[in-house]
């Protein structure tokens, strides 16, 4: 149940991202990043990916978790920019697993 609640937050976060993009509230990082386009979002993913890799070998667990959270958030924004969802990624992972089972 606790894990399910944590994972369910990802669906809520997808809705928050979609709302920020649609409503464009003043000062919203999400709305600004989305408006800058997929190229800028991809650049941020590259930066966050490097920071995550570095954190894996140079920081404590809290630092690594923070970088992973940043990376996942940016991936979710990129998916939204392509009209895709995190559920699509999960379906791809499941399909790969079933193909190997």
N, C-alpha and C positions, 0 to 999 in steps of 0.2 A: 504493500500500500504506500509506504513512504517513497519508494522508488517510482511507483506509478504517478504519484503526485508531482514529483520532481520532473519526470518526463512530460507530464501533461502541461507543465509550464511552458514547454517549447511551443505548443499550440497557441497558448495565450500570447507568447512573445511574437509569433507570426502575425497574430491579429494586431498587436501593438505596432509592429513595423508597418503593416498595411495601413493602419489608421494614421500614423505619422506621415506616410507618403501621401495619402489622400487629403488630409487636413492641412498639412504643411504648417504646423504651429511655429510661431516665431522662436528662433533659437534651437530648433530641432536638428540635431546632428544627423539623424536618420533621413529626414527630408532633404537636407542639404547634400548628403552623400549620394542619395538616390538620384537627385537632380544632376549631379556631376557625371552620371552615366556609368555603364558597366566597366569601362576602362579604368576609371578611378577606383571603383569598388574592387576590381581585380588587383589593382596596385596595393590597396589596403590589405587584401588577403595575403599577398606576397609578403608585405611587411610583417603582418601578424604571424604568418607561418614561420618566418625567420625568428621572430621574438619567441614563439612557442618552442621551437627547436633549441634555442639558446637557453631558455628557462629550464628545459628538461635536464640540462647538465650544469647549470650555474645557480639555480634558485631553489628555494624550498618548495614543498608541495603547494602552499598557498600561492606562491608566485607563478608556478606552473598552471594551476587552476585558473588564475586570473587571465593568463595569456590564452589558454584554451577557450575561455569564455569569450574573449575578444575575437578570436578566430572564428568561432562558431557563429557569433552575431554577424560578422561580416559575410560569412558564407550564406546566412539566411537572407541578408539584404541582396546579395548577388542573385540568389535563386529567385527572389521576388522580382528582380529586374528582368528576368527571363520568363516570368509567369510560371515558375516552378515552386514547389514547396519541399520542406524537409521530409515530408511523407514520401515524396518521389525518390529521395535519396535512400530512405529506409526500404522502399520497395525494390530498388536496385540492389541493395545489400542482401535482402532476402532472396531475390532471384539468383544472385551469385551463389549464395549458400546452398540453395536447393539444387542448383546445377551440379554442385560438387558432392552432394550427399548420396 
